[in-house]
Amino acid sequence: MSEKANAQEFDVLVLGGGSAGYAAALRAVQYGMTVGLVEKAKLGGTCLHWGCIPTKAYLHAAELADDARNSEKYGVKTTFEEVDMAAVKSYKDGIVAGKFKGLTGLMKMKKVQVIEGEGKLVSQNEIEVDGTRYSGKNIVLASGSQSKTFGLPIGGKIMTSTEALELDYTPKSAIILGGGVIGSEFASAWNSFGVDVTIIEGLDHLVPNEDPAIIKVLEREFKKRGIKTNLGTFFEKVEETGDGVKVTLADGKEFTAEVCLVAVGRGPVTEGLGYEEQGITLDRGFVITDERLHTGVGNIYAVGDIVPGLQLAHRGYQQGIFVAEEIAGNNPLIVEDVNIPKVTFTDPEIMSVGYSETKAKEEFGEDAIEVTEYNLAGNGKSSILGTGGIIKMVRQKDGPIVGVHGIGKRISEQIGEAQLIVNWEAYPEDVATFIHAHPTQNESLGEAAMALNGHPLHG
Ligand SMILES: Cc1cc2nc3c(=O)[nH]c(=O)nc-3n(C[C@H](O)[C@H](O)[C@H](O)COP(=O)(O)OP(=O)(O)OC[C@H]3O[C@@H](n4cnc5c(N)ncnc54)[C@H](O)[C@@H]3O)c2cc1C
């Protein structure tokens, strides 16, 4: 690799400074490569400014609101007054600004050259930004994703998650189109903020990619919290009325509310960026790569949300690191999407990694798997926290654990051990012999493993 590049030639040139792009840049400089990174908006991308971080700040405020409402149950008398949305927004903005400052400083310190502006791939090793051509011996495409809108008029009372995160008031009521992860997280936060929420989901269930047992608990808990759902029918029309919105479904049913959040998935940002002109294959806008994230054109790789699969920040980080390692010649290990840990930060939270029972049956055969469900009612810490829920483990018969799933307040913290179990292909008997500290929710993983090993302790 070159010792030092001039301002326009790099060992690695990255298009897009979100989770995937900046991770590739940081890892590449660690190997002594010179790196240019083109960003048209803000370093940190969707996750930092309009995704993971702001929504989790809202969900934390939501948890506090519920704790204040419910504290008497624990013998603590408080008076819940209101949610001051402008103040919640300013708390969220402060967190984002702090992280943005840190990231900007880190890129500078590590000598990643950030090129501000909108980039376009103009040859197999060049990106043009505002009339200047920058070249890279290797190019990493990381232009990310944006909300799908199906042509709905975004603005005013009809919004995507990006606009919803800028609201400085709490709407009285909201219709959320889409009961996937983003729609369900907003439903959870808004309900805690006092919004009357209705989720419209075209499929038969919320968070449809999760294990059926987990979905059942979420739907039950949402119902208990007063979150309304209309499942199994797609929406047809969304209109702004004088003081709100009206949503009409395919079966003619109508719903009205003050605002409408469109959370029907995210599509890739690849249009007009020169990818196809350079011979890169796109499928519905997504960049097609081989399993080593190479596009098959020149030394061009693609990472993050533009590559079909799970749209998660940590998948983007991992792919960014992977590509930098690949360019450095380190032959990194491929991590399959199924083994990527997932968390939905609703109340109750969901964590999962590996195969659901349904997917495991498809993959290994109906009779080739065993499952166990451990009810959090038997877990001391969960009772202290006032949460129900379950841990579900799936194993191959006489083989390793291939899926760990959980639902309950704070259960996201268990994803660490869950993902080690699945990715290290641990057997229930391995996990059962390890000690899980008492009283923690972590014990529930040990209990589930013991049950799957045929020797439940408290079961
Ligand atoms: C509401 C919401 C909540 C989420 N919560 C979570 C969560 O809790 N956990 C989780 O793991 N994931 C979450 N995600 C998903 C996560 O944000 C994405 O998976 C992640 O940001 C993808 O990273 P990326 O680098 O591929 O793309 P992005 O983060 O979208 O970054 C792409 C970058 O490229 C830039 N860019 C695009 N085109 C150009 C161009 N032509 N020139 C220059 N720059 C360009 C963009 O400005 C952007 O900064 C959430 C997403 C949303 C919307």
The ligand as an ORCA input file, in Angstrom:
! r2SCAN-3c Opt
* xyz 0 1
  C     -35.871      4.432     12.685
  C     -34.737      3.442     12.533
  C     -34.289      2.731     13.624
  C     -33.232      1.848     13.505
  N     -32.797      1.178     14.613
  C     -31.774      0.317     14.514
  C     -31.272     -0.354     15.672
  O     -31.744     -0.150     16.791
  N     -30.236     -1.211     15.519
  C     -29.687     -1.465     14.298
  O     -28.763     -2.248     14.205
  N     -30.136     -0.826     13.172
  C     -31.158      0.037     13.266
  N     -31.589      0.705     12.145
  C     -30.961      0.388     10.839
  C     -29.625      1.096     10.670
  O     -29.811      2.464     10.852
  C     -29.066      0.805      9.284
  O     -28.987     -0.588      9.099
  C     -27.673      1.394      9.096
  O     -27.694      2.767      9.283
  C     -27.130      1.061      7.702
  O     -25.864      1.610      7.549
  P     -25.304      1.959      6.110
  O     -23.932      2.511      6.341
  O     -25.464      0.832      5.189
  O     -26.256      3.107      5.534
  P     -26.623      4.543      6.083
  O     -26.519      4.623      7.541
  O     -27.906      4.894      5.434
  O     -25.460      5.469      5.505
  C     -25.314      5.764      4.157
  C     -24.626      7.082      4.045
  O     -24.309      7.330      2.692
  C     -24.528      8.692      2.385
  N     -24.737      8.805      0.943
  C     -25.707      8.233      0.206
  N     -25.544      8.541     -1.093
  C     -24.462      9.325     -1.170
  C     -23.796      9.977     -2.234
  N     -24.216      9.879     -3.493
  N     -22.699     10.715     -1.954
  C     -22.262     10.829     -0.675
  N     -22.862     10.256      0.367
  C     -23.939      9.491      0.124
  C     -25.747      9.051      3.217
  O     -25.828     10.440      3.445
  C     -25.496      8.263      4.494
  O     -24.809      9.021      5.458
  C     -32.615      1.643     12.244
  C     -33.049      2.374     11.129
  C     -34.092      3.274     11.271
  C     -34.540      4.058     10.087
*
